[in-house]
Amino acid sequence: MSEATSLFRCPVCKKSVDRDNENFPFCSDRCRTTDLGRWAAGDYRIAGEPAHIPNDPDSEL
Ligand SMILES: [Zn+2]
């Protein structure tokens, strides 16, 4: 019926990636390297800063 569920998008370039791709979830070795490079460059935030979780207004004690 639908083939949409079989599609996955490369987190780097947003191209659709086939699950059989040897570089899954990336579309290519280049994108995988790019993603690793981002981590190395600190482009992604490192977990450690507290998330801003809003207080639930309905749970005042
Ligand atoms: Zn890609």
N, CA, C, O and the ligand as a Tripos MOL2 file, in Angstrom:
@<TRIPOS>MOLECULE
protein
  245   243    62     0     0
PROTEIN
NO_CHARGES

@<TRIPOS>ATOM
      1 N           0.8540   -1.1950    0.0000 N.3       1 MET1
      2 CA          0.0000    0.0000    0.0000 C.3       1 MET1
      3 C           0.8890    1.2440    0.0000 C.2       1 MET1
      4 O           0.8880    2.0280   -0.9490 O.2       1 MET1
      5 N           1.6400    1.4050    1.0740 N.am      2 SER2
      6 CA          2.5260    2.5690    1.1580 C.3       2 SER2
      7 C           3.9550    2.1240    1.3910 C.2       2 SER2
      8 O           4.2160    1.2060    2.1690 O.2       2 SER2
      9 N           4.8780    2.7850    0.7060 N.am      3 GLU3
     10 CA          6.2780    2.4430    0.8800 C.3       3 GLU3
     11 C           7.0020    3.4790    1.7250 C.2       3 GLU3
     12 O           8.2160    3.4100    1.9190 O.2       3 GLU3
     13 N           6.2390    4.4320    2.2200 N.am      4 ALA4
     14 CA          6.8440    5.5520    2.9430 C.3       4 ALA4
     15 C           7.5990    5.0930    4.1810 C.2       4 ALA4
     16 O           8.6280    5.6690    4.5340 O.2       4 ALA4
     17 N           7.0910    4.0580    4.8400 N.am      5 THR5
     18 CA          7.7130    3.6250    6.0850 C.3       5 THR5
     19 C           9.0760    3.0010    5.8580 C.2       5 THR5
     20 O           9.8610    2.8460    6.7940 O.2       5 THR5
     21 N           9.3570    2.6420    4.6100 N.am      6 SER6
     22 CA         10.6530    2.0160    4.3430 C.3       6 SER6
     23 C          11.7260    3.0570    4.0720 C.2       6 SER6
     24 O          12.9010    2.7310    3.9040 O.2       6 SER6
     25 N          11.3010    4.3190    4.0330 N.am      7 LEU7
     26 CA         12.2660    5.3760    3.7520 C.3       7 LEU7
     27 C          12.8280    5.9610    5.0320 C.2       7 LEU7
     28 O          12.1190    6.1470    6.0210 O.2       7 LEU7
     29 N          14.1050    6.2400    4.9870 N.am      8 PHE8
     30 CA         14.7650    6.8810    6.1140 C.3       8 PHE8
     31 C          15.5760    8.0150    5.5150 C.2       8 PHE8
     32 O          16.1240    7.8900    4.4190 O.2       8 PHE8
     33 N          15.6470    9.1040    6.2310 N.am      9 ARG9
     34 CA         16.3850   10.2490    5.6800 C.3       9 ARG9
     35 C          17.7380   10.4250    6.3470 C.2       9 ARG9
     36 O          17.8850   10.3230    7.5650 O.2       9 ARG9
     37 N          18.6910   10.6860    5.5200 N.am     10 CYS10
     38 CA         20.0350   10.9570    6.0060 C.3      10 CYS10
     39 C          19.9840   12.1720    6.9270 C.2      10 CYS10
     40 O          19.4940   13.2240    6.5150 O.2      10 CYS10
     41 N          20.4770   12.0600    8.1680 N.am     11 PRO11
     42 CA         20.4370   13.1820    9.1090 C.3      11 PRO11
     43 C          21.3300   14.3370    8.6780 C.2      11 PRO11
     44 O          21.2380   15.4330    9.2300 O.2      11 PRO11
     45 N          22.1720   14.1050    7.7190 N.am     12 VAL12
     46 CA         23.1000   15.1580    7.2820 C.3      12 VAL12
     47 C          22.5190   15.9470    6.1100 C.2      12 VAL12
     48 O          22.4390   17.1740    6.1620 O.2      12 VAL12
     49 N          22.1190   15.2480    5.0690 N.am     13 CYS13
     50 CA         21.6870   15.9530    3.8670 C.3      13 CYS13
     51 C          20.2090   15.7530    3.5740 C.2      13 CYS13
     52 O          19.6880   16.3110    2.6080 O.2      13 CYS13
     53 N          19.5270   14.9620    4.3990 N.am     14 LYS14
     54 CA         18.0840   14.7680    4.3000 C.3      14 LYS14
     55 C          17.6450   13.9730    3.0810 C.2      14 LYS14
     56 O          16.4570   13.9190    2.7620 O.2      14 LYS14
     57 N          18.6000   13.3600    2.4060 N.am     15 LYS15
     58 CA         18.2060   12.5150    1.2870 C.3      15 LYS15
     59 C          17.6620   11.2040    1.8270 C.2      15 LYS15
     60 O          18.0530   10.7480    2.9020 O.2      15 LYS15
     61 N          16.7600   10.6100    1.0730 N.am     16 SER16
     62 CA         16.2190    9.3350    1.5080 C.3      16 SER16
     63 C          17.3090    8.2780    1.4250 C.2      16 SER16
     64 O          18.1130    8.2540    0.4930 O.2      16 SER16
     65 N          17.3120    7.4050    2.4260 N.am     17 VAL17
     66 CA         18.3420    6.3820    2.5000 C.3      17 VAL17
     67 C          17.6750    5.0150    2.5330 C.2      17 VAL17
     68 O          16.7070    4.7940    3.2610 O.2      17 VAL17
     69 N          18.1940    4.1310    1.7570 N.am     18 ASP18
     70 CA         17.6650    2.7830    1.7580 C.3      18 ASP18
     71 C          18.2470    2.0200    2.9430 C.2      18 ASP18
     72 O          19.4260    2.1690    3.2650 O.2      18 ASP18
     73 N          17.4200    1.2040    3.5880 N.am     19 ARG19
     74 CA         17.9020    0.4790    4.7640 C.3      19 ARG19
     75 C          19.0240   -0.4900    4.4220 C.2      19 ARG19
     76 O          19.7810   -0.9140    5.2950 O.2      19 ARG19
     77 N          19.1220   -0.8300    3.1600 N.am     20 ASP20
     78 CA         20.1960   -1.7290    2.7560 C.3      20 ASP20
     79 C          21.5090   -0.9990    2.5370 C.2      20 ASP20
     80 O          22.5450   -1.6100    2.2750 O.2      20 ASP20
     81 N          21.4420    0.3070    2.6480 N.am     21 ASN21
     82 CA         22.6510    1.1030    2.4400 C.3      21 ASN21
     83 C          23.6990    0.7390    3.4870 C.2      21 ASN21
     84 O          23.4060    0.7010    4.6820 O.2      21 ASN21
     85 N          24.8970    0.4780    3.0400 N.am     22 GLU22
     86 CA         25.9570    0.0750    3.9830 C.3      22 GLU22
     87 C          26.2930    1.1950    4.9530 C.2      22 GLU22
     88 O          26.8920    0.9590    6.0020 O.2      22 GLU22
     89 N          25.9110    2.4040    4.6020 N.am     23 ASN23
     90 CA         26.2060    3.5510    5.4650 C.3      23 ASN23
     91 C          24.9940    3.9890    6.2650 C.2      23 ASN23
     92 O          25.0310    5.0240    6.9300 O.2      23 ASN23
     93 N          23.9190    3.2120    6.2090 N.am     24 PHE24
     94 CA         22.7170    3.5270    6.9610 C.3      24 PHE24
     95 C          23.0680    3.8650    8.4070 C.2      24 PHE24
     96 O          23.8890    3.1500    8.9820 O.2      24 PHE24
     97 N          22.5110    4.8990    9.0400 N.am     25 PRO25
     98 CA         21.4270    5.7410    8.5180 C.3      25 PRO25
     99 C          21.8770    6.8890    7.6340 C.2      25 PRO25
    100 O          21.0800    7.7680    7.3060 O.2      25 PRO25
    101 N          23.1150    6.8920    7.2560 N.am     26 PHE26
    102 CA         23.5820    7.9510    6.3630 C.3      26 PHE26
    103 C          23.5140    7.4600    4.9300 C.2      26 PHE26
    104 O          23.5600    6.2570    4.6690 O.2      26 PHE26
    105 N          23.4030    8.4080    3.9980 N.am     27 CYS27
    106 CA         23.2510    8.0330    2.5980 C.3      27 CYS27
    107 C          24.5830    7.6470    1.9860 C.2      27 CYS27
    108 O          24.6390    6.9540    0.9710 O.2      27 CYS27
    109 N          25.6410    8.0980    2.6080 N.am     28 SER28
    110 CA         26.9530    7.8330    2.0320 C.3      28 SER28
    111 C          28.0380    7.9110    3.1060 C.2      28 SER28
    112 O          27.8230    8.4280    4.2030 O.2      28 SER28
    113 N          29.1810    7.3940    2.7610 N.am     29 ASP29
    114 CA         30.2940    7.4600    3.7080 C.3      29 ASP29
    115 C          30.6630    8.9150    3.9680 C.2      29 ASP29
    116 O          31.1200    9.2660    5.0560 O.2      29 ASP29
    117 N          30.4640    9.7470    2.9670 N.am     30 ARG30
    118 CA         30.7970   11.1620    3.1150 C.3      30 ARG30
    119 C          29.9190   11.8200    4.1750 C.2      30 ARG30
    120 O          30.4000   12.6000    4.9960 O.2      30 ARG30
    121 N          28.6380   11.4990    4.1480 N.am     31 CYS31
    122 CA         27.7320   12.0920    5.1340 C.3      31 CYS31
    123 C          28.0330   11.5540    6.5250 C.2      31 CYS31
    124 O          27.9490   12.2840    7.5120 O.2      31 CYS31
    125 N          28.3770   10.2960    6.5990 N.am     32 ARG32
    126 CA         28.6990    9.7210    7.9060 C.3      32 ARG32
    127 C          29.9270   10.4210    8.4780 C.2      32 ARG32
    128 O          29.9690   10.7430    9.6660 O.2      32 ARG32
    129 N          30.9050   10.6510    7.6450 N.am     33 THR33
    130 CA         32.1060   11.3550    8.0860 C.3      33 THR33
    131 C          31.7750   12.7720    8.4900 C.2      33 THR33
    132 O          32.3150   13.2890    9.4680 O.2      33 THR33
    133 N          30.8830   13.4080    7.7330 N.am     34 THR34
    134 CA         30.4760   14.7730    8.0510 C.3      34 THR34
    135 C          29.8250   14.8230    9.4220 C.2      34 THR34
    136 O          30.0750   15.7410   10.2030 O.2      34 THR34
    137 N          28.9960   13.8410    9.7090 N.am     35 ASP35
    138 CA         28.3110   13.8200   10.9960 C.3      35 ASP35
    139 C          29.3050   13.6350   12.1300 C.2      35 ASP35
    140 O          29.2070   14.2890   13.1680 O.2      35 ASP35
    141 N          30.2570   12.7440   11.9270 N.am     36 LEU36
    142 CA         31.2810   12.5370   12.9530 C.3      36 LEU36
    143 C          32.0890   13.8020   13.1380 C.2      36 LEU36
    144 O          32.4890   14.1380   14.2520 O.2      36 LEU36
    145 N          32.3270   14.5040   12.0440 N.am     37 GLY37
    146 CA         33.0800   15.7470   12.1120 C.3      37 GLY37
    147 C          32.3530   16.7900   12.9310 C.2      37 GLY37
    148 O          32.9800   17.5670   13.6520 O.2      37 GLY37
    149 N          31.0460   16.8140   12.8260 N.am     38 ARG38
    150 CA         30.2570   17.7630   13.6130 C.3      38 ARG38
    151 C          30.4390   17.5030   15.1000 C.2      38 ARG38
    152 O          30.6200   18.4250   15.8960 O.2      38 ARG38
    153 N          30.3890   16.2390   15.4480 N.am     39 TRP39
    154 CA         30.5730   15.8920   16.8620 C.3      39 TRP39
    155 C          31.9450   16.3330   17.3240 C.2      39 TRP39
    156 O          32.0970   16.9130   18.3990 O.2      39 TRP39
    157 N          32.9330   16.0550   16.5090 N.am     40 ALA40
    158 CA         34.3100   16.4010   16.8790 C.3      40 ALA40
    159 C          34.4850   17.9020   17.0130 C.2      40 ALA40
    160 O          35.2730   18.3720   17.8330 O.2      40 ALA40
    161 N          33.7500   18.6500   16.2050 N.am     41 ALA41
    162 CA         33.8800   20.1040   16.2200 C.3      41 ALA41
    163 C          33.0120   20.7440   17.2960 C.2      41 ALA41
    164 O          33.0500   21.9580   17.4990 O.2      41 ALA41
    165 N          32.2380   19.9210   17.9760 N.am     42 GLY42
    166 CA         31.3940   20.4550   19.0330 C.3      42 GLY42
    167 C          30.1570   21.1540   18.5090 C.2      42 GLY42
    168 O          29.5650   21.9900   19.1910 O.2      42 GLY42
    169 N          29.7800   20.8100   17.3160 N.am     43 ASP43
    170 CA         28.6060   21.4440   16.7310 C.3      43 ASP43
    171 C          27.3430   21.0050   17.4680 C.2      43 ASP43
    172 O          26.3530   21.7320   17.5400 O.2      43 ASP43
    173 N          27.4120   19.7960   18.0080 N.am     44 TYR44
    174 CA         26.2880   19.3210   18.8040 C.3      44 TYR44
    175 C          26.5340   19.6900   20.2690 C.2      44 TYR44
    176 O          27.6710   19.6880   20.7410 O.2      44 TYR44
    177 N          25.4760   19.9980   20.9570 N.am     45 ARG45
    178 CA         25.6330   20.3240   22.3700 C.3      45 ARG45
    179 C          25.8840   19.0550   23.1650 C.2      45 ARG45
    180 O          25.2920   18.0070   22.9080 O.2      45 ARG45
    181 N          26.7590   19.1750   24.1160 N.am     46 ILE46
    182 CA         27.0290   18.0380   24.9730 C.3      46 ILE46
    183 C          26.0100   18.0500   26.1100 C.2      46 ILE46
    184 O          25.7450   19.0880   26.7160 O.2      46 ILE46
    185 N          25.4640   16.9100   26.3790 N.am     47 ALA47
    186 CA         24.4750   16.8340   27.4450 C.3      47 ALA47
    187 C          25.1030   17.2780   28.7580 C.2      47 ALA47
    188 O          26.2380   16.9010   29.0510 O.2      47 ALA47
    189 N          24.4180   18.0390   29.5250 N.am     48 GLY48
    190 CA         24.9960   18.5370   30.7610 C.3      48 GLY48
    191 C          24.2100   19.7480   31.2280 C.2      48 GLY48
    192 O          24.0270   19.9660   32.4260 O.2      48 GLY48
    193 N          23.7490   20.5300   30.2670 N.am     49 GLU49
    194 CA         22.9170   21.6600   30.6330 C.3      49 GLU49
    195 C          21.5230   21.1540   30.9590 C.2      49 GLU49
    196 O          20.9730   20.3480   30.2090 O.2      49 GLU49
    197 N          20.9470   21.6020   32.0450 N.am     50 PRO50
    198 CA         19.6050   21.1520   32.4130 C.3      50 PRO50
    199 C          18.5760   21.5980   31.3870 C.2      50 PRO50
    200 O          18.5670   22.7400   30.9280 O.2      50 PRO50
    201 N          17.7310   20.6740   31.0560 N.am     51 ALA51
    202 CA         16.6800   21.0040   30.1030 C.3      51 ALA51
    203 C          15.6470   21.9010   30.7760 C.2      51 ALA51
    204 O          15.3680   21.7710   31.9670 O.2      51 ALA51
    205 N          15.0990   22.7920   30.0020 N.am     52 HIS52
    206 CA         14.0770   23.6620   30.5560 C.3      52 HIS52
    207 C          12.7220   22.9790   30.5090 C.2      52 HIS52
    208 O          11.9830   23.0910   29.5310 O.2      52 HIS52
    209 N          12.4180   22.2820   31.5660 N.am     53 ILE53
    210 CA         11.1400   21.5880   31.6350 C.3      53 ILE53
    211 C          10.1550   22.4710   32.3880 C.2      53 ILE53
    212 O          10.3330   22.7200   33.5800 O.2      53 ILE53
    213 N           9.1360   22.9390   31.7140 N.am     54 PRO54
    214 CA          8.1620   23.8160   32.3690 C.3      54 PRO54
    215 C           7.4110   23.0850   33.4750 C.2      54 PRO54
    216 O           7.0720   21.9090   33.3450 O.2      54 PRO54
    217 N           7.1620   23.7990   34.5540 N.am     55 ASN55
    218 CA          6.3940   23.1790   35.6250 C.3      55 ASN55
    219 C           4.9700   22.9280   35.1670 C.2      55 ASN55
    220 O           4.3780   23.7210   34.4360 O.2      55 ASN55
    221 N           4.4630   21.8510   35.6000 N.am     56 ASP56
    222 CA          3.0880   21.5370   35.2210 C.3      56 ASP56
    223 C           2.1450   22.3670   36.0770 C.2      56 ASP56
    224 O           2.0920   22.1810   37.2930 O.2      56 ASP56
    225 N           1.4020   23.2750   35.4670 N.am     57 PRO57
    226 CA          0.5220   24.1830   36.2330 C.3      57 PRO57
    227 C          -0.5900   23.4560   36.9800 C.2      57 PRO57
    228 O          -1.2330   24.0130   37.8700 O.2      57 PRO57
    229 N          -0.8000   22.2050   36.5990 N.am     58 ASP58
    230 CA         -1.8890   21.4830   37.2540 C.3      58 ASP58
    231 C          -1.3930   20.6330   38.4150 C.2      58 ASP58
    232 O          -2.1750   19.9180   39.0420 O.2      58 ASP58
    233 N          -0.0960   20.7070   38.7050 N.am     59 SER59
    234 CA          0.4290   19.8430   39.7520 C.3      59 SER59
    235 C           1.0260   20.6600   40.9120 C.2      59 SER59
    236 O           2.0230   20.2530   41.5070 O.2      59 SER59
    237 N           0.4310   21.7820   41.2210 N.am     60 GLU60
    238 CA          0.9060   22.5630   42.3550 C.3      60 GLU60
    239 C           0.6090   21.8250   43.6460 C.2      60 GLU60
    240 O          -0.5080   21.3660   43.8830 O.2      60 GLU60
    241 N           1.6300   21.7240   44.4650 N.am     61 LEU61
    242 CA          1.4300   20.9950   45.7250 C.3      61 LEU61
    243 C           1.2890   21.9640   46.8830 C.2      61 LEU61
    244 O           1.1130   21.5400   48.0250 O.2      61 LEU61
    245 ZN         23.5240   12.2990    3.2070 Zn       62 ZN62
@<TRIPOS>BOND
     1     1     2 1
     2     2     3 1
     3     3     4 2
     4     3     5 am
     5     5     6 1
     6     6     7 1
     7     7     8 2
     8     7     9 am
     9     9    10 1
    10    10    11 1
    11    11    12 2
    12    11    13 am
    13    13    14 1
    14    14    15 1
    15    15    16 2
    16    15    17 am
    17    17    18 1
    18    18    19 1
    19    19    20 2
    20    19    21 am
    21    21    22 1
    22    22    23 1
    23    23    24 2
    24    23    25 am
    25    25    26 1
    26    26    27 1
    27    27    28 2
    28    27    29 am
    29    29    30 1
    30    30    31 1
    31    31    32 2
    32    31    33 am
    33    33    34 1
    34    34    35 1
    35    35    36 2
    36    35    37 am
    37    37    38 1
    38    38    39 1
    39    39    40 2
    40    39    41 am
    41    41    42 1
    42    42    43 1
    43    43    44 2
    44    43    45 am
    45    45    46 1
    46    46    47 1
    47    47    48 2
    48    47    49 am
    49    49    50 1
    50    50    51 1
    51    51    52 2
    52    51    53 am
    53    53    54 1
    54    54    55 1
    55    55    56 2
    56    55    57 am
    57    57    58 1
    58    58    59 1
    59    59    60 2
    60    59    61 am
    61    61    62 1
    62    62    63 1
    63    63    64 2
    64    63    65 am
    65    65    66 1
    66    66    67 1
    67    67    68 2
    68    67    69 am
    69    69    70 1
    70    70    71 1
    71    71    72 2
    72    71    73 am
    73    73    74 1
    74    74    75 1
    75    75    76 2
    76    75    77 am
    77    77    78 1
    78    78    79 1
    79    79    80 2
    80    79    81 am
    81    81    82 1
    82    82    83 1
    83    83    84 2
    84    83    85 am
    85    85    86 1
    86    86    87 1
    87    87    88 2
    88    87    89 am
    89    89    90 1
    90    90    91 1
    91    91    92 2
    92    91    93 am
    93    93    94 1
    94    94    95 1
    95    95    96 2
    96    95    97 am
    97    97    98 1
    98    98    99 1
    99    99   100 2
   100    99   101 am
   101   101   102 1
   102   102   103 1
   103   103   104 2
   104   103   105 am
   105   105   106 1
   106   106   107 1
   107   107   108 2
   108   107   109 am
   109   109   110 1
   110   110   111 1
   111   111   112 2
   112   111   113 am
   113   113   114 1
   114   114   115 1
   115   115   116 2
   116   115   117 am
   117   117   118 1
   118   118   119 1
   119   119   120 2
   120   119   121 am
   121   121   122 1
   122   122   123 1
   123   123   124 2
   124   123   125 am
   125   125   126 1
   126   126   127 1
   127   127   128 2
   128   127   129 am
   129   129   130 1
   130   130   131 1
   131   131   132 2
   132   131   133 am
   133   133   134 1
   134   134   135 1
   135   135   136 2
   136   135   137 am
   137   137   138 1
   138   138   139 1
   139   139   140 2
   140   139   141 am
   141   141   142 1
   142   142   143 1
   143   143   144 2
   144   143   145 am
   145   145   146 1
   146   146   147 1
   147   147   148 2
   148   147   149 am
   149   149   150 1
   150   150   151 1
   151   151   152 2
   152   151   153 am
   153   153   154 1
   154   154   155 1
   155   155   156 2
   156   155   157 am
   157   157   158 1
   158   158   159 1
   159   159   160 2
   160   159   161 am
   161   161   162 1
   162   162   163 1
   163   163   164 2
   164   163   165 am
   165   165   166 1
   166   166   167 1
   167   167   168 2
   168   167   169 am
   169   169   170 1
   170   170   171 1
   171   171   172 2
   172   171   173 am
   173   173   174 1
   174   174   175 1
   175   175   176 2
   176   175   177 am
   177   177   178 1
   178   178   179 1
   179   179   180 2
   180   179   181 am
   181   181   182 1
   182   182   183 1
   183   183   184 2
   184   183   185 am
   185   185   186 1
   186   186   187 1
   187   187   188 2
   188   187   189 am
   189   189   190 1
   190   190   191 1
   191   191   192 2
   192   191   193 am
   193   193   194 1
   194   194   195 1
   195   195   196 2
   196   195   197 am
   197   197   198 1
   198   198   199 1
   199   199   200 2
   200   199   201 am
   201   201   202 1
   202   202   203 1
   203   203   204 2
   204   203   205 am
   205   205   206 1
   206   206   207 1
   207   207   208 2
   208   207   209 am
   209   209   210 1
   210   210   211 1
   211   211   212 2
   212   211   213 am
   213   213   214 1
   214   214   215 1
   215   215   216 2
   216   215   217 am
   217   217   218 1
   218   218   219 1
   219   219   220 2
   220   219   221 am
   221   221   222 1
   222   222   223 1
   223   223   224 2
   224   223   225 am
   225   225   226 1
   226   226   227 1
   227   227   228 2
   228   227   229 am
   229   229   230 1
   230   230   231 1
   231   231   232 2
   232   231   233 am
   233   233   234 1
   234   234   235 1
   235   235   236 2
   236   235   237 am
   237   237   238 1
   238   238   239 1
   239   239   240 2
   240   239   241 am
   241   241   242 1
   242   242   243 1
   243   243   244 2
@<TRIPOS>SUBSTRUCTURE
     1 MET1         2 RESIDUE 1 A MET
     2 SER2         6 RESIDUE 1 A SER
     3 GLU3        10 RESIDUE 1 A GLU
     4 ALA4        14 RESIDUE 1 A ALA
     5 THR5        18 RESIDUE 1 A THR
     6 SER6        22 RESIDUE 1 A SER
     7 LEU7        26 RESIDUE 1 A LEU
     8 PHE8        30 RESIDUE 1 A PHE
     9 ARG9        34 RESIDUE 1 A ARG
    10 CYS10       38 RESIDUE 1 A CYS
    11 PRO11       42 RESIDUE 1 A PRO
    12 VAL12       46 RESIDUE 1 A VAL
    13 CYS13       50 RESIDUE 1 A CYS
    14 LYS14       54 RESIDUE 1 A LYS
    15 LYS15       58 RESIDUE 1 A LYS
    16 SER16       62 RESIDUE 1 A SER
    17 VAL17       66 RESIDUE 1 A VAL
    18 ASP18       70 RESIDUE 1 A ASP
    19 ARG19       74 RESIDUE 1 A ARG
    20 ASP20       78 RESIDUE 1 A ASP
    21 ASN21       82 RESIDUE 1 A ASN
    22 GLU22       86 RESIDUE 1 A GLU
    23 ASN23       90 RESIDUE 1 A ASN
    24 PHE24       94 RESIDUE 1 A PHE
    25 PRO25       98 RESIDUE 1 A PRO
    26 PHE26      102 RESIDUE 1 A PHE
    27 CYS27      106 RESIDUE 1 A CYS
    28 SER28      110 RESIDUE 1 A SER
    29 ASP29      114 RESIDUE 1 A ASP
    30 ARG30      118 RESIDUE 1 A ARG
    31 CYS31      122 RESIDUE 1 A CYS
    32 ARG32      126 RESIDUE 1 A ARG
    33 THR33      130 RESIDUE 1 A THR
    34 THR34      134 RESIDUE 1 A THR
    35 ASP35      138 RESIDUE 1 A ASP
    36 LEU36      142 RESIDUE 1 A LEU
    37 GLY37      146 RESIDUE 1 A GLY
    38 ARG38      150 RESIDUE 1 A ARG
    39 TRP39      154 RESIDUE 1 A TRP
    40 ALA40      158 RESIDUE 1 A ALA
    41 ALA41      162 RESIDUE 1 A ALA
    42 GLY42      166 RESIDUE 1 A GLY
    43 ASP43      170 RESIDUE 1 A ASP
    44 TYR44      174 RESIDUE 1 A TYR
    45 ARG45      178 RESIDUE 1 A ARG
    46 ILE46      182 RESIDUE 1 A ILE
    47 ALA47      186 RESIDUE 1 A ALA
    48 GLY48      190 RESIDUE 1 A GLY
    49 GLU49      194 RESIDUE 1 A GLU
    50 PRO50      198 RESIDUE 1 A PRO
    51 ALA51      202 RESIDUE 1 A ALA
    52 HIS52      206 RESIDUE 1 A HIS
    53 ILE53      210 RESIDUE 1 A ILE
    54 PRO54      214 RESIDUE 1 A PRO
    55 ASN55      218 RESIDUE 1 A ASN
    56 ASP56      222 RESIDUE 1 A ASP
    57 PRO57      226 RESIDUE 1 A PRO
    58 ASP58      230 RESIDUE 1 A ASP
    59 SER59      234 RESIDUE 1 A SER
    60 GLU60      238 RESIDUE 1 A GLU
    61 LEU61      242 RESIDUE 1 A LEU
    62 ZN62       245 GROUP 0 **** ****
